Amino acid sequence: MNLTVVLSLIAIGLLAGIFSGFMGVGGGVVMIPLMILFLGFNQHEAQGLSLAVLAIPVTLIAAYTYHTSGFPIDWKFALIIAVFFVVGALVGSKFAVKVDQNILKKIFAVVLVIAAVKLFFGK
């Protein structure tokens, strides 16, 4: 691992963390495209690494910051969603590893575009 790769990993981590804390996005929206564009990962590799990063409970600190800043978080809701997020991630990952990476990349791009259009033109 050379200095350029290390600096790229640091930049990707910082950007994903900033966007995660600021807007609640990071893995799919920030890390995956940057890993593909700047590190030459394929779609499967980028998605797998994004999931590995998210497995570490770093977002708990950001969520706690929101909670202590007067934006209450219903921790029971969070726990229920988190448990089923794990179940969904298992199902989704089993499906994703069987899909050709070019098709997976196109599906990923379409989901991002749809989300962006809905956010941009929504109320």
BELBEL-V134575 format. One record per helix or strand of 3 or more residues. SS is the DSSP state (H for helix, E for strand). FROM is the first residue (numbers start at 0). LEN is the number of residues. If there is no record, write none. Layout:
ss->SS from->FROM len->LEN
ss->SS from->FROM len->LEN
This chain:
ss->H from->2 len->21
ss->H from->26 len->13
ss->H from->42 len->13
ss->H from->58 len->10
ss->H from->74 len->22
ss->H from->100 len->21
